[in-house]
Amino acid sequence: MSKLKKVVVIGGTGLIGSKAVKLLQEAGYEAIVASSRNGINAYTGEGLAEALKGADAVIDVSNLMSFDRQALIDFFGTSSRNLTSAEKLAGVRHHVVLSIVNADGLGANPYMTGKLAQEEAVAASGQSYTIVRATQFHEFMETLVGAYAVEGTVNVPDIDFQPIAADDVAAALVDVALAEPKNGTVDLAGPERAPFVSFIQTYLNAKGDASPVKADATLEYFGAPVVTDSLVPGGDYIKGRITIAEWLRE
Ligand SMILES: NC(=O)c1ccc[n+]([C@@H]2O[C@H](COP(=O)([O-])OP(=O)(O)OC[C@H]3O[C@@H](n4cnc5c(N)ncnc54)[C@H](OP(=O)(O)O)[C@@H]3O)[C@@H](O)[C@H]2O)c1
């Protein structure tokens, strides 16, 4: 009789984590919802050994919302070292972590430096792993509008964009976690690539917001200088299926 596979989702109460937990449970797997509020803390190590007992894979979608470069490097680096050490002790087969497309090319952005510290800690750990680098989520659009709105006009960098729905991200992470570790990186992006400005326009139109929207070649992405391809995959990638129009209709 085959044993039920157990997958631990670190950040299992968050946007992506809760969707991954649901998909795993629907597919008949045992999914552990790990978050600091329920006593499983990747940063301090609390509860990890117990949660990982008998686990086949770990999906790390934990997050720290901060602009403090050092705090981000510390959170993502320390959490990844704690997780991968505990996984090796528990005999976990596969560590999967969610990062961001081109995180290594956008180091002037403090958040990306944190994600790079996370990737580097995982790759150096000796644990079998796959790093999944996703583009920006459809669900991140409101934050982007807020970040780029100045006096009623939304000016965004003049670059390409290829956002993906959180549902597609969660599904891809589950597929990756149940497959063999790549000991490398895979990219993940939405079904449509177009100028950033056009996605913002579509989003505002759907909300009935008539704010003017413009592309500005001098603008950065949260502190990082960007060129046309800075936020989109450069090679092969897993393609999500939910367009922004479909996501907006839902
Ligand atoms: N937003 C984007 O467009 C985008 C694009 C690509 C990749 N990503 C990546 O996607 C990942 C997931 O993002 P999300 O939006 O789903 O995050 P989220 O909704 O903010 O959820 C974060 C989760 O992490 C948990 N958490 C925080 N600190 C923890 C700790 N010390 N130990 C265990 N769990 C902890 C939180 O629960 P507690 O508070 O209870 O601990 C929560 O469940 C992030 O790593 C982000 O970098 C985001």
The ligand as an SDF file (V2000), in Angstrom:
LIG
                    3D

 48 52  0  0  0  0  0  0  0  0999 V2000
    4.1390   39.4950   -4.9950 N   0  0  0  0  0  0  0  0  0  0  0  0
    4.6800   39.0590   -6.1230 C   0  0  0  0  0  0  0  0  0  0  0  0
    4.3400   39.5530   -7.2060 O   0  0  0  0  0  0  0  0  0  0  0  0
    5.7160   37.9580   -6.0900 C   0  0  0  0  0  0  0  0  0  0  0  0
    6.3190   37.5350   -7.2810 C   0  0  0  0  0  0  0  0  0  0  0  0
    7.2150   36.4660   -7.2700 C   0  0  0  0  0  0  0  0  0  0  0  0
    7.5000   35.8390   -6.0620 C   0  0  0  0  0  0  0  0  0  0  0  0
    6.9230   36.2600   -4.8920 N   0  0  0  0  0  0  0  0  0  0  0  0
    7.2260   35.5330   -3.6420 C   0  0  0  0  0  0  0  0  0  0  0  0
    6.0680   34.8070   -3.2470 O   0  0  0  0  0  0  0  0  0  0  0  0
    6.2390   34.4140   -1.8930 C   0  0  0  0  0  0  0  0  0  0  0  0
    4.8860   34.2990   -1.2470 C   0  0  0  0  0  0  0  0  0  0  0  0
    4.2320   35.5310   -1.2890 O   0  0  0  0  0  0  0  0  0  0  0  0
    2.7550   35.7110   -0.6950 P   0  0  0  0  0  0  0  0  0  0  0  0
    2.2270   36.9640   -1.2730 O   0  0  0  0  0  0  0  0  0  0  0  0
    1.9880   34.4350   -0.8050 O   0  0  0  0  0  0  0  0  0  0  0  0
    3.0910   35.9660    0.8640 O   0  0  0  0  0  0  0  0  0  0  0  0
    2.0780   36.3720    2.0070 P   0  0  0  0  0  0  0  0  0  0  0  0
    0.6580   36.2990    1.5720 O   0  0  0  0  0  0  0  0  0  0  0  0
    2.6030   37.6380    2.6140 O   0  0  0  0  0  0  0  0  0  0  0  0
    2.2680   35.1730    3.0690 O   0  0  0  0  0  0  0  0  0  0  0  0
    3.4520   35.0270    3.7810 C   0  0  0  0  0  0  0  0  0  0  0  0
    3.3670   33.7840    4.6200 C   0  0  0  0  0  0  0  0  0  0  0  0
    4.6280   33.6080    5.2880 O   0  0  0  0  0  0  0  0  0  0  0  0
    4.3730   33.2380    6.6420 C   0  0  0  0  0  0  0  0  0  0  0  0
    5.5590   33.5580    7.4350 N   0  0  0  0  0  0  0  0  0  0  0  0
    6.1210   34.7650    7.6480 C   0  0  0  0  0  0  0  0  0  0  0  0
    7.1920   34.6420    8.4550 N   0  0  0  0  0  0  0  0  0  0  0  0
    7.3070   33.3070    8.7220 C   0  0  0  0  0  0  0  0  0  0  0  0
    8.2160   32.5410    9.4890 C   0  0  0  0  0  0  0  0  0  0  0  0
    9.2120   33.1000   10.1770 N   0  0  0  0  0  0  0  0  0  0  0  0
    8.0400   31.1920    9.5490 N   0  0  0  0  0  0  0  0  0  0  0  0
    7.0030   30.5920    8.8820 C   0  0  0  0  0  0  0  0  0  0  0  0
    6.1260   31.2710    8.1360 N   0  0  0  0  0  0  0  0  0  0  0  0
    6.2690   32.6110    8.0620 C   0  0  0  0  0  0  0  0  0  0  0  0
    3.1150   34.0420    6.9820 C   0  0  0  0  0  0  0  0  0  0  0  0
    2.4320   33.5380    8.1120 O   0  0  0  0  0  0  0  0  0  0  0  0
    2.7380   34.0630    9.6130 P   0  0  0  0  0  0  0  0  0  0  0  0
    2.6590   35.5470    9.5720 O   0  0  0  0  0  0  0  0  0  0  0  0
    1.7480   33.3770   10.4770 O   0  0  0  0  0  0  0  0  0  0  0  0
    4.1140   33.5840    9.9290 O   0  0  0  0  0  0  0  0  0  0  0  0
    2.2950   33.8140    5.7240 C   0  0  0  0  0  0  0  0  0  0  0  0
    1.6720   32.5530    5.7920 O   0  0  0  0  0  0  0  0  0  0  0  0
    7.2160   35.4320   -1.2930 C   0  0  0  0  0  0  0  0  0  0  0  0
    8.3780   34.7590   -0.8790 O   0  0  0  0  0  0  0  0  0  0  0  0
    7.5280   36.3960   -2.4390 C   0  0  0  0  0  0  0  0  0  0  0  0
    8.8800   36.7850   -2.4540 O   0  0  0  0  0  0  0  0  0  0  0  0
    6.0390   37.3000   -4.8910 C   0  0  0  0  0  0  0  0  0  0  0  0
  1  2  1  0
  2  3  2  0
  2  4  1  0
  4  5  1  0
  4 48  2  0
  5  6  2  0
  6  7  1  0
  7  8  2  0
  8  9  1  0
  8 48  1  0
  9 10  1  0
  9 46  1  0
 10 11  1  0
 11 12  1  0
 11 44  1  0
 12 13  1  0
 13 14  1  0
 14 15  2  0
 14 16  1  0
 14 17  1  0
 17 18  1  0
 18 19  2  0
 18 20  1  0
 18 21  1  0
 21 22  1  0
 22 23  1  0
 23 24  1  0
 23 42  1  0
 24 25  1  0
 25 26  1  0
 25 36  1  0
 26 27  1  0
 26 35  1  0
 27 28  2  0
 28 29  1  0
 29 30  1  0
 29 35  2  0
 30 31  1  0
 30 32  2  0
 32 33  1  0
 33 34  2  0
 34 35  1  0
 36 37  1  0
 36 42  1  0
 37 38  1  0
 38 39  2  0
 38 40  1  0
 38 41  1  0
 42 43  1  0
 44 45  1  0
 44 46  1  0
 46 47  1  0
M  CHG  2   8   1  16  -1
M  END
$$$$
